Amino acid sequence: MAWVYLIMAGLFEIGWPVGLKMAQQADTRWLGIVVAVGFMALSGWMLWLAQKQIPLGTSYAVWTGIGAAGTFLVGIFFYGDPSSFMRYLGVLLIISGVVVLKLA
């Protein structure tokens, strides 16, 4: 169950940068702040649950890896962030590092 919590924590981790992006616009400022704080709380709580059974370094790397890769993709698909081979390669390297940590 700890790995389910950790994956959920990583997915919730994607939500708070999106909330901060929403908060950049005056008409969605307060909604964005609420979204960011809510997702931070959910993500942190799920990470806390996962760390009861998963080592600190592994859980943190997986959590941030899911968050970084997911936020990268949300940025490209929903916010028009730049997309290039090197950027995708960088995210692939992050994911590869997380997989190696899990397997080690």
C-alpha positions as CSV (number, residue, x, y, z in Angstrom):
1,M,0.0,0.0,0.0
2,A,3.0,2.3,0.6
3,W,3.8,2.4,-3.1
4,V,0.2,3.3,-3.9
5,Y,0.5,6.2,-1.4
6,L,3.8,7.3,-2.9
7,I,2.4,7.3,-6.5
8,M,-0.6,9.2,-5.4
9,A,1.7,11.7,-3.5
10,G,3.6,12.2,-6.7
11,L,0.5,12.8,-8.8
12,F,-0.8,15.3,-6.2
13,E,2.6,16.9,-6.4
14,I,1.7,17.9,-9.9
15,G,-1.3,19.9,-8.7
16,W,0.5,22.6,-6.6
17,P,2.7,24.0,-9.4
18,V,-0.4,24.1,-11.6
19,G,-2.2,26.0,-8.8
20,L,0.7,28.5,-8.6
21,K,0.5,28.9,-12.4
22,M,-3.3,29.6,-12.1
23,A,-2.5,32.2,-9.4
24,Q,-0.5,34.2,-11.9
25,Q,-3.8,35.5,-13.4
26,A,-5.8,38.0,-11.5
27,D,-9.1,36.4,-12.2
28,T,-8.0,32.9,-10.9
29,R,-5.5,34.1,-8.2
30,W,-7.4,32.9,-5.2
31,L,-8.6,29.7,-6.8
32,G,-5.0,29.0,-7.8
33,I,-3.7,29.6,-4.3
34,V,-6.4,27.3,-2.8
35,V,-5.6,24.6,-5.4
36,A,-1.9,24.9,-4.7
37,V,-2.2,24.7,-0.9
38,G,-4.7,21.8,-1.2
39,F,-2.5,19.8,-3.4
40,M,0.5,20.5,-1.3
41,A,-1.3,19.2,1.8
42,L,-2.6,16.1,0.0
43,S,0.8,15.4,-1.5
44,G,2.6,15.8,1.8
45,W,0.2,13.6,3.7
46,M,0.5,10.8,1.1
47,L,4.3,11.1,1.2
48,W,4.2,10.9,5.0
49,L,2.1,7.7,4.8
50,A,4.4,6.2,2.2
51,Q,7.5,6.9,4.2
52,K,6.3,4.7,7.0
53,Q,7.5,1.8,4.8
54,I,9.7,3.2,2.0
55,P,13.1,4.6,2.8
56,L,13.4,8.4,2.9
57,G,15.8,8.8,-0.1
58,T,13.8,6.5,-2.3
59,S,10.4,8.0,-1.5
60,Y,11.6,11.5,-1.9
61,A,13.2,10.7,-5.3
62,V,10.2,9.0,-6.6
63,W,7.9,11.7,-5.3
64,T,9.8,14.5,-6.9
65,G,10.4,12.5,-10.1
66,I,6.7,11.9,-10.6
67,G,6.0,15.6,-9.8
68,A,8.7,16.9,-12.1
69,A,7.9,14.7,-15.1
70,G,4.1,15.2,-14.6
71,T,4.4,19.0,-14.3
72,F,6.6,19.1,-17.3
73,L,4.0,17.2,-19.4
74,V,1.1,19.4,-18.0
75,G,3.1,22.5,-18.9
76,I,3.6,21.3,-22.5
77,F,0.0,20.0,-23.1
78,F,-2.0,22.6,-21.3
79,Y,0.2,25.8,-21.0
80,G,2.2,25.8,-24.2
81,D,5.6,25.3,-22.6
82,P,8.4,24.7,-25.1
83,S,9.0,21.2,-26.2
84,S,12.2,19.7,-27.6
85,F,14.1,16.5,-27.8
86,M,16.5,17.6,-25.2
87,R,13.8,18.5,-22.7
88,Y,12.1,15.1,-23.2
89,L,15.5,13.5,-22.8
90,G,16.0,15.3,-19.5
91,V,12.7,14.0,-18.2
92,L,13.5,10.5,-19.4
93,L,16.8,10.7,-17.4
94,I,14.8,11.8,-14.3
95,I,12.5,8.8,-14.7
96,S,15.4,6.5,-15.4
97,G,17.1,7.6,-12.2
98,V,13.9,7.0,-10.2
99,V,13.7,3.5,-11.6
100,V,17.3,2.7,-10.8
101,L,16.7,3.9,-7.2
102,K,13.7,1.6,-6.9
103,L,15.6,-1.4,-8.3
104,A,18.8,-0.8,-6.2
